[in-house]
Amino acid sequence: MLKIYGSDLSSPANKIRFVANYLGIKYDYILVKLREGEHQKPEFLRINPIGKIPAIDDDGFCLFESNAICRYLADKQQSNIYPKSLKERAITDSWIDFGSMHVGVAVSKVVYNRIFAPIRKVEIDERSIKEGLEFLARFLPIVDRQLSANNYLMGNSITLADFNMLALLDPVEMAQIDITTYKNICVWRENLRKENFYTQCHHEYGESLKQNSR
Ligand SMILES: N[C@@H](CCC(=O)N[C@@H](CS)C(=O)NCC(=O)O)C(=O)O
């Protein structure tokens, strides 16, 4: 059986659970306690040599990096959420990379400083928060425009680009990032968060945070 190593507050780990749930893949979810350093223990490093979550162990086949894992799971199930045609797949990859490298990095700057730095009692970097918010002001209108004509980032079918962006935006309320002006993103997000794949993973990111399970 597939094992997913994650933590309830990890957006990349939750992304894998969204995808596995959507694809109907059964899995064991193994909580890795980052605060206790479990991700740096030799037994975990054997599964993921970079010492981060998420990671999977699929009957002895171990993989890390959430986007690589999602692609693997989709291809394993022969699902069109990772389109098969060369060009559609390439455009999906563009949106995945744009999401992770631009939107995700910007969200992380704000999330780290507003959520995790206070929990860990480390200094809050206001400049990093400002930079993250500025990047989001630049990139979220692009996402909003992309969703203005279609239900999903790639058109009328859900793809890995949507699962990625959904996970990346999960903590926005908790990090007090206001996205309410992006009407298309809000509608897209509201619809996806009602789906079983999402609610099976967590009702709301905030609930997980309250439980402080990291
Ligand atoms: N690019 C990676 C990001 C992985 C990552 O940064 N994971 C965080 C939790 S969200 C982690 O394991 N942090 C612990 C550490 O860096 O020591 C992915 O998408 O899988």
The ligand as a Gaussian input file, in Angstrom:
#p B3LYP/6-31G(d) Opt

LIG

0 1
 N        9.497000      21.651000      -2.937000
 C        9.144000      20.721000      -1.890000
 C        8.945000      21.497000      -0.588000
 C        9.126000      20.598000       0.612000
 C        9.187000      21.394000       1.902000
 O        9.723000      22.500000       1.952000
 N        8.646000      20.789000       2.982000
 C        8.673000      21.411000       4.265000
 C        7.309000      21.299000       4.923000
 S        6.068000      22.138000       3.982000
 C        9.669000      20.676000       5.160000
 O        9.794000      19.484000       5.088000
 N       10.358000      21.421000       6.014000
 C       11.268000      20.882000       6.950000
 C       12.680000      21.334000       6.721000
 O       12.947000      22.005000       5.710000
 O       13.506000      21.044000       7.566000
 C        7.891000      19.941000      -2.295000
 O        7.055000      20.488000      -3.018000
 O        7.766000      18.769000      -1.910000

